[in-house]
Amino acid sequence: MSIFPLEIIFNILAGLIFFVYWGVTFITLYHLTRFGIGVQPKKFAAALLLGSVILSGTAIILFMNINISSFIPQ
């Protein structure tokens, strides 16, 4: 028996991927709204934010329904 079960490692990896994704999304949104000239970059930023929230919500719901132990060969 290892110190860190595979489920914990998989959950930490998924959390890090979400953290990096939202970091990149935040940087993109910040630069579009702060340095965008006119209304078009701000509309694109709003669409990007809405899409990111929907994508992350869907991924979290689907991730919660996965049985990680079924991927481990016995």
PyMOL commands that set and color helices and strands:
alter all, ss='L'
color gray80, all
select helices_A, chain A and resi 6-35+40-64+68-71
alter helices_A, ss='H'
color red, helices_A
deselect
rebuild
show_as cartoon
